[in-house]
Amino acid sequence: MDAETPVQSDADGKVCEALSLMKEFVCEARIQLHMEAPGAEPLELSAEVGERVAARYKQHNQERASAEWPAYLRQLDRIDSGFRA
């Protein structure tokens, strides 16, 4: 198997999931900081909106989250191709 063919083991899946969740957390934290910066009260969304958003994330994670792993590996290869050793 060559370096261009990413294989996702169970451990890789957990790392991929952790990276995706951390990436989302950082994005959400930035959004929250931007919302609070002007001093305005943030809007509180209804439970219905929260449930719809949660359902979309769940569907995304089931259908596409593993597709991010090859992209993460390509990024790491550009930074340090020896990380696989």
C-alpha positions as CSV (number, residue, x, y, z in Angstrom):
1,M,0.0,0.0,0.0
2,D,1.4,3.4,-0.9
3,A,1.2,6.7,1.0
4,E,-1.5,8.0,-1.3
5,T,-4.0,5.3,-0.2
6,P,-5.4,6.2,3.2
7,V,-6.7,3.4,5.2
8,Q,-8.9,4.2,8.1
9,S,-8.6,1.8,11.0
10,D,-10.8,1.9,14.1
11,A,-8.1,4.0,15.9
12,D,-7.9,6.3,12.8
13,G,-11.7,6.7,13.0
14,K,-11.5,7.9,16.6
15,V,-8.7,10.3,15.8
16,C,-10.6,11.6,12.8
17,E,-13.7,12.1,14.9
18,A,-11.7,13.9,17.6
19,L,-10.2,16.2,15.0
20,S,-13.6,16.9,13.5
21,L,-15.1,17.6,16.9
22,M,-12.2,19.9,18.0
23,K,-12.4,21.8,14.7
24,E,-16.2,22.3,15.3
25,F,-15.5,23.4,18.9
26,V,-12.9,26.0,17.8
27,C,-15.3,27.3,15.2
28,E,-18.2,27.5,17.6
29,A,-16.0,29.2,20.2
30,R,-15.0,31.9,17.7
31,I,-18.6,32.4,16.8
32,Q,-19.6,32.8,20.4
33,L,-16.7,35.3,21.0
34,H,-17.8,37.4,18.0
35,M,-21.4,37.4,19.2
36,E,-20.4,38.5,22.7
37,A,-17.9,41.1,21.6
38,P,-20.3,43.9,20.8
39,G,-21.9,43.5,24.3
40,A,-25.3,42.6,22.8
41,E,-27.3,39.8,24.3
42,P,-27.1,36.7,22.1
43,L,-30.3,35.3,20.7
44,E,-31.6,32.1,22.3
45,L,-32.8,29.6,19.7
46,S,-35.8,27.5,20.2
47,A,-35.5,23.8,21.2
48,E,-36.9,22.9,17.7
49,V,-34.1,24.7,15.9
50,G,-31.5,23.1,18.2
51,E,-33.0,19.6,17.5
52,R,-33.0,20.2,13.7
53,V,-29.3,21.4,13.8
54,A,-28.4,18.4,16.0
55,A,-30.1,16.0,13.5
56,R,-28.2,17.5,10.6
57,Y,-24.8,17.1,12.4
58,K,-25.7,13.5,13.2
59,Q,-26.5,12.8,9.6
60,H,-23.3,14.6,8.4
61,N,-21.2,12.6,10.9
62,Q,-22.8,9.3,9.7
63,E,-22.4,10.1,6.0
64,R,-19.3,12.3,5.5
65,A,-17.2,12.6,8.6
66,S,-14.9,9.8,7.5
67,A,-14.4,11.6,4.1
68,E,-12.4,14.2,6.0
69,W,-9.7,11.7,7.1
70,P,-7.9,11.6,3.7
71,A,-7.8,15.4,3.7
72,Y,-6.3,15.5,7.1
73,L,-3.6,13.0,6.1
74,R,-2.8,15.1,3.0
75,Q,-2.4,18.1,5.2
76,L,-0.1,16.2,7.5
77,D,1.9,14.9,4.5
78,R,2.5,18.5,3.4
79,I,3.7,19.6,6.9
80,D,5.8,16.5,7.5
81,S,5.8,13.5,5.2
82,G,7.7,11.5,7.9
83,F,4.8,11.5,10.4
84,R,3.7,8.0,9.2
85,A,6.9,6.4,10.3
